[in-house]
Amino acid sequence: MKFCDLMRLFARPQPICEPGRVADADDLAALHAHAFRHGWPATEMEALIADPTVMTVVAREGRTPFTRRPVGFIMVRAAADEAEILTVAVMPTRRGRGIGRLMMDETIRRLYFMRVASLFLEVDEGNGPALALYRHLGFREVGRRANYYAGGTANALVMRADLK
Ligand SMILES: CC(C)(COP(=O)(O)OP(=O)(O)OC[C@H]1O[C@@H](n2cnc3c(N)ncnc32)[C@H](O)[C@@H]1OP(=O)(O)O)[C@@H](O)C(=O)NCCC(=O)NCCS
């Protein structure tokens, strides 16, 4: 066997995106706690995953279905032809490798088939990685909420992407 074939055998497999399951609640709560100052408890995660108006997309890594674990997730609430991103987070050690982009692509694909026309989100204007991700996907600023985050010192941008 050639060296490059051997390397491929041991390389980390690409993450896959799947719908979230109630059994993911603990893992998603842990991912959320690493990403945000105010964590959401597992019970809240469980309720959101089970909510029929909320779509949860989870990126999982692992060689087999039994060893795959969540490394990132997105939650989106949809109503009629509009949807809003509630949260998106990638495990700190797995950031900057395209997982956020992969999950967003999958989420937008699913929303498109649900006939959602506009996708909204709110982001801290100082959050460079998130802004890069959103802008590359075609999100545009449609509003600004002054002194919205972190004890009233950071502004929130409201952004929208048109899916049709
Ligand atoms: C925002 C977040 C989800 C992005 O996930 P990610 O897997 O690291 O993103 P990706 O690797 O797919 O990168 C997406 C884009 O952002 C850019 N990017 C990623 N990390 C970056 C960084 N630290 N600085 C600048 N740009 C960055 C990439 O270059 C990429 O651009 P491209 O599409 O042109 O290649 C992740 O950083 C995260 O979990 N942050 C904490 C939680 C958070 O802030 N969520 C958003 C709240 S609104």
The ligand as a MOL file (V3000), in Angstrom:
LIG
                    3D

  0  0  0     0  0            999 V3000
M  V30 BEGIN CTAB
M  V30 COUNTS 48 50 0 0 0
M  V30 BEGIN ATOM
M  V30 1 C -19.0240 31.5450 13.4990 0
M  V30 2 C -18.6220 30.0650 13.4320 0
M  V30 3 C -19.9070 29.2290 13.5370 0
M  V30 4 C -17.9460 29.7840 12.0810 0
M  V30 5 O -17.7320 28.3900 11.9720 0
M  V30 6 P -16.4010 27.8070 11.2530 0
M  V30 7 O -16.5740 26.3530 11.0690 0
M  V30 8 O -15.2150 28.2490 12.0120 0
M  V30 9 O -16.4820 28.5730 9.8490 0
M  V30 10 P -15.8260 28.1230 8.4800 0
M  V30 11 O -14.5460 27.4000 8.7430 0
M  V30 12 O -16.8580 27.4150 7.6790 0
M  V30 13 O -15.4880 29.5050 7.8300 0
M  V30 14 C -16.4880 30.2820 7.2400 0
M  V30 15 C -15.8770 31.5340 6.6680 0
M  V30 16 O -15.4630 32.3820 7.7290 0
M  V30 17 C -14.0780 32.6580 7.6170 0
M  V30 18 N -13.5010 32.5440 8.9340 0
M  V30 19 C -13.5040 31.4770 9.7360 0
M  V30 20 N -12.8420 31.7630 10.8790 0
M  V30 21 C -12.4050 33.0310 10.7450 0
M  V30 22 C -11.6540 33.8900 11.5790 0
M  V30 23 N -11.2260 33.5040 12.8040 0
M  V30 24 N -11.4210 35.1530 11.1420 0
M  V30 25 C -11.8540 35.5730 9.9340 0
M  V30 26 N -12.5680 34.7940 9.0910 0
M  V30 27 C -12.8250 33.5470 9.4970 0
M  V30 28 C -13.4720 31.5970 6.7370 0
M  V30 29 O -12.3710 32.0980 6.0260 0
M  V30 30 C -14.6290 31.2290 5.8440 0
M  V30 31 O -14.6370 32.0730 4.7060 0
M  V30 32 P -14.7310 31.3740 3.2500 0
M  V30 33 O -16.1570 30.8590 3.1520 0
M  V30 34 O -14.4240 32.4540 2.3170 0
M  V30 35 O -13.7080 30.2790 3.2590 0
M  V30 36 C -17.6160 29.6820 14.5720 0
M  V30 37 O -16.5440 30.5820 14.5330 0
M  V30 38 C -18.2280 29.6870 15.9720 0
M  V30 39 O -18.7900 28.6860 16.4370 0
M  V30 40 N -18.1100 30.8370 16.6870 0
M  V30 41 C -18.6630 30.9510 18.0420 0
M  V30 42 C -20.1670 31.0680 18.0100 0
M  V30 43 C -20.6320 32.2420 17.1770 0
M  V30 44 O -20.0450 33.3260 17.1990 0
M  V30 45 N -21.7340 32.0140 16.4270 0
M  V30 46 C -22.3220 33.0380 15.5770 0
M  V30 47 C -23.2630 33.8750 16.3610 0
M  V30 48 S -24.1380 35.0170 15.3190 0
M  V30 END ATOM
M  V30 BEGIN BOND
M  V30 1 1 1 2
M  V30 2 1 2 3
M  V30 3 1 2 4
M  V30 4 1 2 36
M  V30 5 1 4 5
M  V30 6 1 5 6
M  V30 7 2 6 7
M  V30 8 1 6 8
M  V30 9 1 6 9
M  V30 10 1 9 10
M  V30 11 2 10 11
M  V30 12 1 10 12
M  V30 13 1 10 13
M  V30 14 1 13 14
M  V30 15 1 14 15
M  V30 16 1 15 16
M  V30 17 1 15 30
M  V30 18 1 16 17
M  V30 19 1 17 18
M  V30 20 1 17 28
M  V30 21 1 18 19
M  V30 22 1 18 27
M  V30 23 2 19 20
M  V30 24 1 20 21
M  V30 25 1 21 22
M  V30 26 2 21 27
M  V30 27 1 22 23
M  V30 28 2 22 24
M  V30 29 1 24 25
M  V30 30 2 25 26
M  V30 31 1 26 27
M  V30 32 1 28 29
M  V30 33 1 28 30
M  V30 34 1 30 31
M  V30 35 1 31 32
M  V30 36 2 32 33
M  V30 37 1 32 34
M  V30 38 1 32 35
M  V30 39 1 36 37
M  V30 40 1 36 38
M  V30 41 2 38 39
M  V30 42 1 38 40
M  V30 43 1 40 41
M  V30 44 1 41 42
M  V30 45 1 42 43
M  V30 46 2 43 44
M  V30 47 1 43 45
M  V30 48 1 45 46
M  V30 49 1 46 47
M  V30 50 1 47 48
M  V30 END BOND
M  V30 END CTAB
M  END
